[in-house]
Amino acid sequence: MGTTGERRRRVWRRGVIVWALAVVVGGGLTLWMRDSTEPRGPYVWEQTKPDETPDLPPCPTSADGGAVACAYVEAEAP
């Protein structure tokens, strides 16, 4: 093998190290940029009038005069 084999091995090793560093830096920058664009929490739903019943849409009617089932479910807050 001689010196050309050692040189080739050294070039490959340096190439792998540079590639690995590029992947780590790119991943870190991606995570940093993604986190910096998101708004800060905590995220909370607020209900302005908890005692007032919500306005529900009217039940649909059948064109041929048949019966139509209409049901609404009110979800409870956790």
C-alpha positions in Angstrom: 0.0 0.0 0.0 2.7 2.5 0.9 2.1 6.3 1.1 -0.8 6.5 -1.3 -2.9 4.2 0.7 -2.2 6.1 3.9 -3.0 9.4 2.2 -6.2 8.0 0.9 -7.2 6.8 4.3 -6.4 10.1 5.9 -8.4 12.0 3.3 -11.4 9.7 3.9 -11.1 10.2 7.6 -11.0 13.9 7.3 -13.9 13.9 4.9 -16.0 11.8 7.4 -15.1 14.2 10.3 -16.0 17.3 8.2 -19.3 15.6 7.1 -20.2 14.7 10.7 -19.4 18.2 11.9 -21.6 19.7 9.2 -24.5 17.4 10.1 -24.2 18.3 13.8 -24.0 22.0 13.1 -26.9 21.9 10.6 -29.1 20.0 13.0 -28.3 22.4 15.9 -29.1 25.4 13.7 -32.3 23.8 12.5 -33.5 23.2 16.1 -32.4 26.6 17.2 -34.2 28.3 14.3 -37.4 26.2 14.7 -37.6 27.0 18.5 -37.0 30.7 18.0 -39.9 31.1 15.6 -42.5 29.5 17.8 -44.5 31.7 20.3 -43.8 31.1 24.0 -46.3 29.1 26.0 -48.3 28.2 28.0 -51.2 27.9 25.6 -54.6 28.2 27.3 -58.1 28.3 25.8 -60.2 31.0 27.4 -64.0 31.0 27.5 -65.3 34.6 27.7 -68.8 33.8 29.0 -68.9 30.4 30.8 -72.5 30.7 32.1 -74.0 31.5 28.7 -75.1 28.6 26.5 -73.4 28.6 23.1 -75.3 29.5 20.0 -75.9 26.3 18.1 -76.8 26.0 14.5 -80.4 25.0 13.7 -81.1 21.3 13.1 -81.3 20.4 9.4 -84.7 19.7 7.9 -85.6 17.0 5.5 -86.8 18.0 2.0 -89.4 15.1 1.8 -90.8 15.8 5.3 -89.1 12.8 7.0 -87.7 12.9 10.5 -84.1 14.2 11.0 -82.1 13.4 14.1 -80.2 16.3 15.6 -77.9 16.0 18.6 -75.3 18.3 20.1 -72.8 17.4 22.7 -71.2 19.9 25.0 -67.6 19.1 25.8 -66.5 19.7 29.3 -63.3 21.5 30.1 -60.6 19.4 31.6 
